Amino acid sequence: MVKAVGGRLPKCSADYFAAKVKDHLPQMLRPALEPMLASIAQLTEQVRQMTRDLKKLAQEGYPETALLSQVHGVGLICSLTYVLTLEEPARFKRSRMVGAYLGLVARQHESGEQKPQLHITKSGDTYLRSVLVQSAQHILGPFGPDSDLRRWGLGLAGSGSKTRKKKAIIAVARKLSVLLHHLWRTGEVYEPLRQQRLLAAAA
């Protein structure tokens, strides 16, 4: 609406949008937009309060989420969803089983010598799978810090097509689900560049 009348609003994060743009509204639009900004500010505060409540819940009721949140890109929502969905790490004998449980492995339909590449099974919890994919997108995105997982995923994506990049995101989400289970089960401190350190030590 502001652009339509030739105005511009300053760039800012969603958390501070209502407060920062208030003084930049064109005078003619203030009667219409100020109530909208008030609603946005109220919703922002509600989100902040809910985030504080979730942090308290995680710290007091599910301290194991701190182990999962060591991985950059795995936030409060992802770690809580992971723990609450899987319930106990002992449910899986091997961490690699988690990827299949969450439907992050490709379906198989082999016939003779043909081995077609099929989509993932999408079994298991839909919401957990979606937040793992979001975490994988962050890990591979422009703001993801260097790590073994990021390097591996970027190697899969290469400079190829969108389809290849989408497959790389799913592959990283699957590997992330395995990594999180391993950290939860062992209580280890996460090393983002563990493989690189081992390779350097071997050399």
N, C-alpha and C positions, 0 to 999 in steps of 0.2 A: 504493500500500500504506500509506503514511503517512497519507493523508487518510482511509482506511478506518477508522483507529483514532482519528480526531479530531485528528491532528497536522498541522503545516504546515512546509514547508521554505522557506528564504529564496530570493528570486529572484536568479539570477546567470547569467552566460554559460556556455555548454557547456564552455569551456576550464577553468573553475574550479569546476565543479559538484561533483566528487568531494571536493575539499578543503573547500569551504565548507559543504556540508550534513552532513558527517560528524558534527559535534558537535550536530546538531539531530535526530538519529534517536531515536525513542522507544526506551527501554531494551528493551522486549519484542521489538522488531523487529531489534535490532542483530545477533544471530547470523545472521539470514537476509540482511540488507541489506549488512553490511560487506564480505562477499566480492564482492558485486555492485559496490560502490563501488571496490574494489581493481581489478576488471577494467576498469571505466570509466576509472580513473586510468591504467592501463597503455595502454589504447587511445588515450587523449588524448595521452600522451607519444609514442606511435608516429605519430600524426597530425602532431604538432609536428615530429618528426624528418623525416618525409616532406616536410613543407612546407619545411623548411630545405634538404633535398636538391634540391627542385624550384627553389627560389630560386637556389641555386648553379648548377644546370643552366642556368637562364634567363640568368643573368648571364654565365656563361663560354661557353656554347654558342650562345645565341640572344639576343644583346643587343638585337636589334630589338624584342623583346617590351616593352622599356621605352617605346618609342614608343606602343604600343597601350595600355599601362597608364596613360597620361596621362588617359584618359577615365574619369571616376569611374563605378564599376560594373563596369569591366573589370578583373578580378583576374588573379592568376598563372595559374590554370587556364585561363581563357578566352583570355588572350593566347598562352599556349604552345600550346593546342589550335589556335588560329587559324593560327599560324605553321607548325606541324608539318603541318597538314592542307593548306594552300594551297601550302606549300613555297617558292614564288617569286612575288613580286608581279607579275613580268613575264608571268605566265601569262595575265593579263587585260589587254586593251588599255585598257579603261575600268573604273573602280572600280564603276560601276553594274552590271556584269555579275556581280559576286560574289553579289548577292542572289538572282539566278536560279539560279546554280550551286549554291547551298546550299538551294534549294527553298523560299525565303521569298517567292515571288511566287505570285499566284493562278492556278489553271488557267483556261484559256479554252475556251469552247464556245459560240461565237456561231452563231445560227441565224436568218437573216433579220434582223428588227429586235430580236430578243431577245438580251440580254446578261446572262445570269444570273450572280450573284456566287457563285463556287465557292471551295472551300478551297484552301490553298496546295499546291503540287506535292509538297513533302517529298522532293525529289530531293537528291542529294548526301549529305554526311556527317551522319548523324543526331545524333551526339554534339555536334559543333560547333554545329549548329542549336539543340540544347537549351541549351547554355551561353550562346549569344547571347540566347535567349529569357529565361533567368534574369537576365542582365545588364540586359535591357530592363525586366524586372519591377522590378529594383532602381532603375533610373533613374526610373521612373514612380512608385515607391513613396514612402512618407512620409519616408524618409531620403535621397532623391535630391536633390542640390544643384541650384540653378537653372542651367539651360543651354538653349541653343537646341533641343537634341534633346528635352529634357524638356518644354519649352513646346509644341513641335510635337506631341508624343505626347499630352499632356494636352488639347490642342485637339481632337485626333481622338477621344479618349475622351469628352470632355464630361462630362455628368452622366447619361449614357444607361444602357443596359442592360449586363449582363455581357458579352453578345456583342460590343457595340461596344467595350468595354474590352479584350476579348481580341484583337480586330482591331487595336486601337491598339498593344498589346504586340508583335504580329507585325510591324506596320509599323515600329515603333521598332527591333526586332531587325534588320529588313532594312536600314534606314537606318544602323544601327550597323555592320553588316558592310561597307557602302560606305565609311563614315567611317574604319574601321580600315585598310582597304586603302589609302585615300588617304594616311593618316599614314605607313603602312609604305613606300609608294612614294616619297613626297616627303621624308620625314624632318622634316616641319613640327612646330612646337610647337603643341599643341592649345589652342585658345581656346574655352572653353565657351560664351561669349556673343559669338561673332564676328559673327553676323548682327545682333545688337542694336547692336554697335559700329559696323558699317557703316551701319546705318540712322540712327544718331545723327549720324555724320559727314556723311551725305548731307543731313540736315535742317539 
